[in-house]
């Protein structure tokens, strides 16, 4: 009996506590509504102004932050913030994709071929990548402004730079072809050094990647070119002296010897990883076609050779687009046989690679021998440079101007 009475008393106290809490909530709600009604129009206007200032300041800051984050190639790890699992990002990196741009520029079927990436995953990855990389239409004015920011790397010859309107263009592929001893490899060695110069001296302020397929790379040649670039300038406030250090020049050139066409393509994947971690201004492939002539011999393998070469050149163009580097490739020539008409041509030679090479290269330069150590460079094909020629020389310090 006492137990039942105690339970009833407990329930009664609990009921009273609930009623007390409800009454407190009602009073607080009434006070809040009263304060809201009593607020003067001036106070409301002030509050609205504060909210507006906060929104405006947020709108000003956010685009600047986004602009800083989106400057240059974006690391592929950023996709994890947009719902892409880290395990899938690792698979993309293993396949040679190190930036969001590289993913956005890739067809879906290529992503599906990656082990562990399904069609649904590929759609999700491409959807998120396309949101971060501008790939739509733009005005010609905006594109013209973007083109004005492109850097030209000096060749070491004033006449050659004048022909190229500044030098080797970044963000595109420049092909140099000609017979042996016309200066192709010498131009590569010189540019491997000049790309490290400051921009105001005609350089790219970056490192160089050098893929050698013929075993003609010589680091001592880089040292002789570097010794040439000691520049003094004087202004009102101070004397300025710039000099390329030989050891620094060699440290800033990443060299690899390619032994077959598959290895040559594999090196581009390594190059992509290196470019995503450090600033490179130039990628050289000397020669881009030599191994294809030996690995694919005979007419029966011509189709396979062209397909493989096309994929290699497409990867080069992707690297130029992603990282804004200048890509310089050398090419060989063959005798042009056109049913007897070649004998009437002044120089019956043509670059190998056919239309695949012709369409992939932005600018094509034809080198031929002149008198003594002088060489002649001709604009063979370019979307913006007029067909013209320039004379340069191969000097002990690299490419330079021919003496009168």
Secondary structure, DSSP 8 states (H G I E B T S, - for coil): -HHHHHHHHHHHHHHHHHHHHHHHHHHHHHHHHHHHHH--HHHHHHHHHHHHHHHHHHHHHHHHHHHHHTSS--BGGGGGGGT--HHHHHHHHHTT--BHHHHHTS-HHHHHTSTT--HHHHHHHHHHHHHHS--S---HHHHHHHHHT--EE--S-HHHHHHTTTSEETTSEEEEEESTTSSHHHHHHHHHHHTTS-GGGT--SSEEEEEESSS---HHHHHHHHTT-EEEEE-SS-EEEEE--HHHHHHTEEEEE--SHHHHHHHHHHHHHHHTTS-EEEEEEETSSHHHHHHS-SGGGHHHHHHHHHHHHHHHHHHHHHH--EEEEEE-EEE--STTGGGGSSS-EEETTHHHHHHH-SEEEEEEE-STTEEEEEEEEESSS-S-EEEEEEETTEEE----
